[in-house]
Amino acid sequence: MKWMLVLLLAGCGSAPLAPQRVEVPVFTPCVKAVPKRPVYEFDQLAPVATDGEIVLALARDWLQGRKYEGELEVVIAGCILPDEKAER
């Protein structure tokens, strides 16, 4: 019984380990501002719109869509790490 008590007390007598600093990466958003989604004419068409009206609305919306797509690509490009850019 005495030897058990001696072992327990010996464990308490040692100095505690010094605290170690560990750096953990923390997520930070890379997107500062999201481009505003355009209002497409196609989305506002009546359900009974003719095929011609649908095609014309899609044709008019195409340029807006391409511009919006380009803005999104620029935002996403800012989030890619330099190592990943070299692979592209």
C-alpha positions in Angstrom: 0.0 0.0 0.0 2.9 2.4 0.8 4.5 1.8 -2.5 1.3 2.7 -4.3 1.0 5.9 -2.3 4.6 6.8 -3.1 4.0 6.3 -6.9 0.9 8.5 -6.8 2.7 11.2 -4.9 5.7 11.0 -7.3 3.4 11.6 -10.2 2.1 14.8 -8.6 5.6 16.0 -7.9 6.7 16.4 -11.5 6.4 19.7 -13.2 3.5 20.2 -15.6 4.4 20.3 -19.3 4.9 23.7 -20.8 2.0 24.9 -22.9 2.6 24.6 -26.7 1.3 27.0 -29.2 -0.5 25.2 -32.1 -1.6 27.3 -35.1 -4.8 26.0 -36.7 -5.9 27.4 -40.0 -9.3 29.2 -39.7 -11.7 29.6 -42.6 -12.0 33.1 -43.9 -14.3 33.9 -46.8 -12.5 34.9 -50.0 -15.6 36.6 -51.5 -16.0 40.2 -50.6 -19.0 41.0 -52.7 -21.3 38.8 -54.7 -22.5 40.2 -58.0 -26.2 41.0 -58.2 -28.2 38.4 -60.2 -29.8 40.1 -63.2 -33.6 40.0 -63.7 -34.2 37.9 -66.7 -37.1 38.6 -69.1 -37.5 34.9 -69.5 -38.4 34.4 -65.8 -41.2 37.0 -66.1 -42.9 35.4 -69.1 -46.5 34.3 -68.7 -47.0 30.5 -68.7 -49.0 30.8 -71.9 -46.2 32.6 -73.8 -45.7 31.4 -77.4 -42.5 29.7 -78.6 -41.5 32.8 -80.4 -41.8 35.0 -77.3 -39.8 32.5 -75.4 -37.0 32.4 -78.0 -36.9 36.2 -78.2 -36.7 36.5 -74.4 -33.9 34.0 -74.2 -32.0 35.8 -76.9 -32.4 39.2 -75.1 -31.3 37.5 -71.8 -28.2 35.9 -73.3 -26.0 38.9 -73.1 -27.0 39.6 -69.5 -26.3 36.0 -68.6 -22.8 36.1 -70.2 -22.0 39.3 -68.3 -23.1 37.8 -65.0 -21.2 34.6 -65.7 -18.0 36.7 -66.3 -18.5 38.5 -63.0 -18.9 35.2 -61.2 -15.8 33.8 -62.8 -13.8 36.8 -61.6 -15.1 36.3 -58.0 -14.3 32.6 -58.1 -10.8 33.3 -59.5 -10.1 35.3 -56.4 -10.8 32.2 -54.2 -8.4 29.9 -56.0 -5.1 29.3 -54.3 -1.9 30.3 -56.2 -0.9 26.6 -56.5 -4.2 25.7 -58.1 -3.9 28.6 -60.6 -0.7 27.2 -61.9 -2.4 23.9 -62.7 -5.0 25.6 -64.9 
